[in-house]
Amino acid sequence: MSDREVYVEIQTLGNSARVAAVDAATGEEVVFQVPVNTTRLEIDRLALAKLNWKLARNAEAQGEAGKKQRPGDKPGRGLKV
């Protein structure tokens, strides 16, 4: 798959398969579903792409730790409807 070690678990659920992939170095996990007839190569590629995306997003978020995290001006939770 890649230079990194990734653990992949596949569980078949009817016409779909639940895939959980964990990066061994960081412990980051992604979970997604694919059609049951998806090849193992496609599953591995998708798992690696999703893990790379998540690791990049987390690295970016750590770089912005001092910046404002909320989208609005006021502190608090919820959405204005």
N, C-alpha and C positions, 0 to 999 in steps of 0.2 A: 504494500500500500504506500508506504512512505518511510522516511527515516525514523519517525517516531513510532512508539508502540501504542496501538489502539485496540481496546477490547470491544468486540461487537457481539451483542446478543440479539437473536432473532426469534420472535415468537409468532407463530401463525395463528391468526384469528379470523376464521372464515375465509373471505376473499382477499383479506389484507394481511400484512405482516407488520408487527410492531418491532422497530429496531431501536436498540439503545446502544450508544457508542460512548466509551469512556477513554479519555486520554490518560495514559499511565503516568506520565510525568506530572501533570497538574491536577488530575482528578476531576476535570471538567467533564460534564456529561451532556449529550444531546439525545433527544428521543424524537422519533418521527415514524410515520407509517408509509408503507409502499404497497403496491399491488403484490399479491402472492407470487406472481410469475416474474417478478423482477430478478434479474441475474445477480449473483453474488458480487461480481465485479462492479455493477452499477450501485449496489448497496454500499460497497466499500468506498467508492468514489464520492458518493453523496455524504456518507458519514464523515469522511475526511474534510470535505468542503465545509460542512456545517461546523465541525470542530474548529477549523481554521478561522471561520467567521466569528465564532463565539470567543475564541482566544484573542483575536484582534480587537473585538468590541470591548472585552474586559481590560485589555492593555490601554485602550483609548480612555476608558472610564477612569482608570487609575491615574492617568496623566492629567485628568480634569478634576481631580479630587477637591481642589480648592475652589472650583467654579460652582456656580449655582446649579443645583440639580433639578429643581422644580420648574415647570414651564410657566407658571403664573407668578404674579407679583406678591401674593399673600401666602403665608404659610398655612398648611392644613392639608386635609385629604378630601378626595371626592371631586366631582365635576359639577360645574354650573350648567344647568339645563334650561 
